[in-house]
Amino acid sequence: MSSSVDQIKSKIDIVSLISSYIKLEKAGTNYKGRCPFHNEKTPSFFVSPDRGSYYCFGCQAKGDIFTFVQEFEGLDFIGSLKVLADQAGVVLESYNVGEKTEKQRLHSVLEQAVFFYQKKFSDNKEAQDYLKNRGVSEKTIKDFRIGFAPADWRELFDYLSGREIGEKDMLAVGLIKQKEGTTSYYDTFRGRIMFPINDSSGRPVGFSGRILVSDDKSPKYLNSPETVLFNKSEILFGLDKAKKDIRLRDYSILVEGQMDLIMLHQIGMTNAVASSGTALTPNHLIKLQRLSNNIKMFFDGDSAGFVASNRAGKIALSLGMDLKLVSMPEGKDPADLAREDVELLKSLLSDSKHIIDFYTDMLTTKGLDPRNLNYNLNMEIRKHVLPYVAQLANQIDKAHFIKSIMRKTFLNEEALWDDLKKIRPDSIVSTTGNTSSPPLKRIDEMERKIIGIIMWQKESSGKIEDLNILEIEQRIQNILGERAVGLEDKYKNDRDSLLFEVESYYGGKPSSNKEIEQLVSGFEEEHLKQRFASAMANLQRAEQKKDEVEIRKYLEECQDISKQINNIKNSYEK
């Protein structure tokens, strides 16, 4: 395993890798950008090509190429290894079953289930005809590894049992259920077209099964239950295949069902993902936002479509995303148009509108209908449009949409603002994302920075010329006395952030030497001020006790410290 890791590290440059996910710009010898792990306006995320690592000053995220992929794509180490091995063209070594973690073992169980379902699909003409009639090509069936679960109660259970897979692991991934009050088991999925649901590295984590022959009792679609691998609030169907093109095209397409998703991919709309019929969550949209801030969502005009777009819209706007709605012809879904009229589908996608404009235009058109004699446009706008405007964090964006609503509806702008002020934004998701530590005191911040400079100069190849690090260490020892012992060990756990901070600030600056000298002098001045305050307090206590010896002692100490402070201040002017 370690040799595969070393090969991958030697072939993948961390700057190139992270640049494929987020925008980076040069910052001295490092690169910086906006952190993908928390919301921020000012870049605080730094990448060091020399050390092959990254660090964020805002949320303290740090690591190498493997931890970045793990955090960004929500994978474990093996998942990130697989993603990076594919990019680097490295063939992963095999390793013993006994060495597998629980998650690796469960992924293997699901992989065998995928194989079983694919084999059963190839033997079942009815399932093949169903997908053929829906317009699904053989290539798409193969690419998405679509299978079929036989209607028998225990066929998958018997198959996996014959491969020495225990009931415990089958239950853990939701492939079987236990009959209540017995030791008997039966297959979860029966008589269904099976769509494997993968994590972002392409490993199966669960299934979605569409019933082949409706019995009026079973649900049309059945998804795997929540497991250690399958978290419905985070997994998006098709993301493993769509993530690259979402970044390239700078927008994602969001649909509801598996058939919609695979048909869009079949006609080249490979930046599409599906929510698999589950309620859209902030985690879903945050995953998409990391790839692109822009999203287009197909709108179904029924009541369920309104609810879905309402929630998705408020989450997306609260995250600062740009959400557009694609209006579909009545009675049609994306899978239908992908089969029947690709050009119309592309045109509808191109004509998508921002969710606020979409609902404003829809309500305005409805208000023009002479059959709606009692239609109150003002009330409808207040109820259905202004709540979206309220979710916007940017006042400029709010002003833009208020003016747009005013022009389209002829409603009074001041009245719109008054109504908007009465609406509280929904607390769907926290957008502050501020997990940083509380600010340090000035003297502690200076100490931290000086230790970072010492570490940097000892480890870096790009040292500052004429900077005598031994002299600085001696000065720090004189300033702190016994406290200087083990000071570097105190900051050992902060090493990455310290190195990034000083390297990004001082690296390549011609005036670095002078600035560092002033920093050390400032640090000494702050310590002298603390000593002066302590000596003054002692002097006051001695005066209260009228202790002449103590008064003389602390008066001389105050005068000496004051003289040292003045000397430092005078040195700044030279």
N, C-alpha and C positions, 0 to 999 in steps of 0.2 A: 504493500500500500504506500509506504513512504517514498519508494522510487517513482510511483505514479505522481504523487504530490510534487516531488522535486522536478519532474519533467514538465508538469503543468506550469509551475512557477517560473521555470526557465523560458517557457514559450509565450507566456502571457504577461504583457506589461500592464501594471496596475493603472497607469494613467489612461491607456487605450481602453482598458476594460471599463473603468468607471465613466469615461467619456461617452461610451456607448449607451449609458443609462442617463447621465445628467450632463449638463453643460459645465465645462471647467475652463478657467482662464489662468494664464501664467501669473504667479505671485512670487517673485524672486526665484529661488531654486525649486519651489513647490508649485502646486496648482490649487486653486480654490473654486468653490461653487456653493450654491444653496444646498443645504443638507436635505437629502431625500427621506430622512428618518424623523424630521419634525418640521413644522411650518415656520418659515422665517423669511424676512425680506432682505436682510443683510447677510451676505455669504459668510458662513463661519465654519465651513467644511473644507479641510485641507488634505491634499494628497501629496505624499512624498515619494517621488520615483526612486530616490536613493535607497530608502529603507523598505520600499514596497508595501507601505502602509498608509492608512488614512486616520484622521481624527477630526471630530466636530467639537468646537468650543461651546456650542449651544446645548447639545444633549449628551455630550461625552461618548458618542458612538465611536468605536475605533476597531481596527483590525487589519487583515490583509485581504487578498482577492477572494479567499474562501468565505471569510466572515461577511464580506460585503454582499456576496451573492446569497448567502444564507439569510441575512437580515432583509435584503431588498426583495427577494422572491419568496420569503417565508419557508425556507427549506432547512433540512438538517444537513449535517456535514456531507453525508453520502450523496444527498441530492445536489448540493453545490459542486461536489466533485464530479458528478455526472455531467452537469451543465458545462463546467470548465473543461473537462476532458473532451467533450464534443467540439468545443471551440478551438482547443489546442491540437486536435487530431491525435490525442493520446489514447491508446487502448488500455482500459483499466484492467489491472490484474485481478484474477479471481481469488477469492478467499474462502476459508472453510465455513460451512454452515454453523458450526459450533461457535465461531467467532462473531456471528451476526448479532446485532442489537435486536431488541424486540421489534422496533419499527422496520428494520431491514427484513426480518423474518415475515412480518405481516405484509409488507410490500410483495414478497415472494409468493405468499398465499394468493394474493389478489392477481398476481401475474399468471398464476396457474389457472385461476378462474377465467381470466380473459381468454387464455388458450382454449379452455373447455367450451366457452360460449361461442368462440369463433368456429370451432370444429362443428358444433351443433348447428350453427347457421348454414354452413356449407352443405349440411345434410337435409336442410328443411326448405323445400321449395316454396311453401306458403310464405315464410318469412322473407325469402329472396324476392318473391313476386310483389310483396307489399312495398319494399324499398324501391324496386324497379318502377312500380306504378307511381311512387312519389317523386320519381326523377333522380334518384340517387345512383350515381355511377359506381361501377366495380372498384375504380381507383379510390373513390371517397370511402367506400365501405372498408377497403384495406387500410387506408390512411388513418381512419378513426377507429379501426379495430372493432367494428360493430359486430355483435354476436347475437345469439338467441338462447334463451333459457327454456328448456323443454317444460312441458306442462306437468311432468312427473314430480312427485313430492320430494324425492330423495336422490335424484340422479347426480346432482353436483356433490352432495354430501358423500355419496358412495365413491365417486371419482376421486375426491380429495382424500378421503379416508384410505383409499388404496395406495395413495402416495405418502402415507405416513404423516398426514397432517391431522392434528388432533382437533376435537370439538372446541376446545378453548380458543384456539386461534381462529377457527371459522366463525365462532360467535363474536370474537373481538373485532372482526372486520365487517360484521353484519351480513355474512353470506348465508347463515342458517339461523333458525329460531328453535327454541326448546318448547315442546308441548307442555303446557302448564300441568304441574303435578306429576310429571313423568320424567323418565330419562331418555325419552324419544326426541329426535330432532327432525326438522324438515327444512327444505330450501326456502329462502326468503323470496327469491324471484322465480316465477313459474309462468310459462306461456307468454314471455315478453321479449321484444327486441331490446337488446342490451347495449347501452352506450357507456363505455368505460370513462370515468371521470379521473383526470390526472392532476397531479401537482404541477408546478411550473417547470419542473425538470422532465416531465413526461412520464413519471411513474404513476401507476394506478393507485388511487386512494379510495375509490368507491365506484358505484354504478348508478345509472338511471335507467329504469326499464319501462318501455312503453308497451302496454298490453296489445297483443296481436288480434285477439278475438274478444270483443267486449262481452262481459257477462252481466252488465248493469249493476254489479255489486262491487267489483274491484275498481280502484282508482285508475284513471287513464295512464298516469305516470306514477312510478314508485321509485323513490330514491333510497340509497343506503342510509341507515341511521347514523347519528353522530358517533364517531369512533376516535381513537387516538390519532388516526391518520386523516379522517374526514371531518372537517369543521365547516358546516354549511355557511356560516357567516363570513368565511374567508375565501372559499374555493369558488372559482369561476370556470365554468365549462369552456374548454377551448383556449384558455389563456396560454397554455404551453405552446400552442401553435400560432397564436396571434401576437404574442408580446413583441416579436421582432418587427412586424409590420406596423404595430401601433406606434412604435418609436419612429419608424421611417416615415410614416404618413402623418404623424403628429395628431392622430385622433383615433378613438376606439368606437366601434359600433356595438351597441348593447341590445340584445334580443332576449326573449324569454325562454324559448324552448330549444331542445337539441336539434330538432329537424330544421328549424330556422337557421341555426348556427352552421350546421354542416352544409346546407344548401348555399348559404352565402359564401362559405369558403370554396365550395365547388365552382362558383362563377368568378372567383378571384377576389372577393371581398374578405381577404385573409386577416383583417384587423378586427374581426367580429368575435365577441365573447357572449356567453349566455349565463343568465342567473339560475338556470335549471329549475325554474318555477318556484324558487324560494324567495322570500322577501329580501330586497336589496338592503345591504347594511353599509354603514360608514367604512368598514374594513374592505368591502368589495371596491368601493369607489376610491379609497386611498390607494389600493393596489393599482388601479387604472391610472390614477393621478401621477403616480411615480413614473409611469411610462409616457403619459401625455396629459396635459391639463384640459384637453378637448374631448368631448364625448357626444355621440349622436345616438339617440334612443328611438326605436320604432314605437309609435304611439298607436295603441288600440283604443278606438273610441268608446268601448263599452265601459261599464262602471269599474271593472277591475283595472282597466287601462288607466282611468283617471286616478285611482288610488295608487297604482304603481308609479306613475309619472309624478304624482304629487310628492310622494316620499322621496323618490330619486332626485327630484328637482331641488327640494329643500336641503337634502344632504349635500348635493353637488355645489349648490350656491354657497352654503355655509363653509365649504372647503375652498372656495375661491375658484371652482371649476367653471368651464363654459359648457353648459348642457344645451343641446339643440334637439328638438323633436322632429321626427319624420312622420308625416301624416300618411296613413295607408287607406286605400279604397275600402269601402265598407264590405265586410265579409271576407277580406283577403288578409293573409299574413305573409311575412317575408319569404317563407318557403314556397308559397304559391307563386309569387311573382318571380322568384328565382328560376322556377320551372317554366312559367308561362310567358313572361315579358321582362327580360333582363334590362332592356333599355328604359322601360318605365320605372323600374326599381332604381336604377342609377339616377334618373331624373328626380325622383322623389327624394333620394338621399342628398342630391345636390341642392334641392330647394328647402332643405331643413331649416327651421327657424329656432332662434333662442327661445327657451321655454316661456319667458315673459312675453316676447312678441307673439309667440304661438297662441297663447291663451287670450291675449289682447285682441288679436285679429279674429279669433274664433268667436269671442263674445261680441265684438263689434258687428261681425257679419250676421250673427244671430239676432242682434238688435235691429237690423235693417229689414228683417223678415216681417211683412205686414200682418202676419198671423199672430205675432207676439204682441198683442195690444197692451198687455200689462207688464211688459218687460222693462225692468229698471236697470239700465246699463250701469249707472253709478254704483248701485248696490252689488251688482255682479262683479264689477272691477274690484271693489273693496273686498269682496269675499274670496275671489278666485285668483286675482293677479297681485294685489299689493302684498299679500303674505310672502310671495317670492321676492319682491323688491326688498322687503324687510330683512331677508336673509343675507343680502349683500353687505359685505363689510366695508366696501369702498364707497365713500360719499359721492365721488365723481360718477361711479356706475349708477348709483341711485338717482342722481340728478339726470343722467342720460335717459334712463327708462321712464322717469316721471314726465319728462318733456315728450318722449315718444308716445306715452299713453295719452297725454294731453292732446297732441296733434291728431291722433287717430280717433279719439272719442269726443273731442271738443269739451271735455270736462275742465273745470277751473283748476289751474295748476296749484294755487294756494290751498284749495280744498283737498286736493290729492295729497299734498304734504301734511296737512292737518290729519287726514285719515291715516296716513302712513305712521305718524308719530304715536298713534293709539295702538298700533300692532306690535306686539313683542315677538322678536324672532324665536322660532322653535329651538329649544336646546337639544338638538339632535346629536351634535358632535362638537367636542371641544376643539377649537381651531387655534388655540394659543400655542399648544405644543411646547411650552416652555418648561423643560425639565432641568434647566441649568441650576447650578449651585448658587446660593446667595452671594452677593458681592463680598470680596475680601476687603479687610482694612487696607489702607494704602501701604503701610509698612509690611504687612504680610504679602501683599501683591508684589512689592519690590523684592522681598526676600525670595519669593518663588521664581521671579524672573531671573535673578542673579544666579540661582542654583541651576536654572535651565541653561543659562549662558555657559556656565562652567561645564555642564554635561555636554553641551553642544560642541564646545571647543575641544573637549577630550575625545569625542567620537567622530566629529565631522571631518570630511576631507577638505571642505571649503572653509578653512579657518580664516578669521580676521587677522590681517597682517599687523604686526607690532603690538598685538594685544597680549600682555604678559599675564597669563592665567594664574601662574604661581603667585604673582604679586597680589592679584585680586583675592585669591584664597587666603593669603596671609592677612590682608586687610579685613576680610570677613571674620577671620579668627580673632583679630584684635578688637573688632566691634562687639562680637557676641561672646567672647571668652569661652567658658565651658559649654555654652549652648551650641557652639560651632561643631562640636564632636558629633559625628553621625548625622549631620544635617542632610547630606545627599541621600542617606538611607530613608530619611523622613519622606522624601519626595519620590522614592523609587517607583511607587505605584502610579505616579503621575508623569512618568518619564516621557511617554509619547506626546502628551499634550504640551509639556514644557518644551520639548524639542521642536514641535511644530510652531509654537508661539514665537520663540526667539528666532528660529530660522526664517519664518515668514516675515518677521519684522526687520531683523538686522541683516539677513542674507543679501549680499550684493549691494548694500548701501555704503557709499564712500565715507560717510560721516559716522559709521558704526562705532569706531574706536572711541571717539570723543563722547558719543551718546552713552556708551557703556560706562565710561569713567564718571560721567555726571550721574548715572544711575547709582553707582556704588557710593558716590559722595552724598547723594540724596538719601540713600539708605542709612548712611552713617549719621547724617543730620537728623533724621527721624528718631534714631535711637538716642542721640544726644538730647533731643527735645523730651523724650520720655524720661531720661535720667534727670534732666533739669526740673521737670514737673515733680518727680519724686523727691529731689533735693529740696525744692521749695516747700513741699508739704512737711518734710522733716524740720526745716527751718522754722516754719510757723508753729509747730508743736514745741520746739525748743524755746521759742520766744514766749509761748504761753506758760511754760514751766520756769522761765527766766533762768535757764541753764546756759551760762556764759560760754562754757567750753563747747557745748553742742552748737550754740549759735555761731561761734567762730568757725567751727568745723564745716557746717553746712553752708555758711556764707561763702567761705573760700571755694567749696565744691561748686556752688552756683556760679561764682565768678569764673572759675576754670572752664566749666562747661559752656558758659556764654561766650568765652573767648574762642573755644574750639568751633562753635557754631558760626561765629563771625568769620573765622578763617575759611571755613568751607564756603560761605556765601561770597566772600571776596574772590575765591578761586573760580567761581562761575563766571566772573566778569573778565577773567584773563583770556 
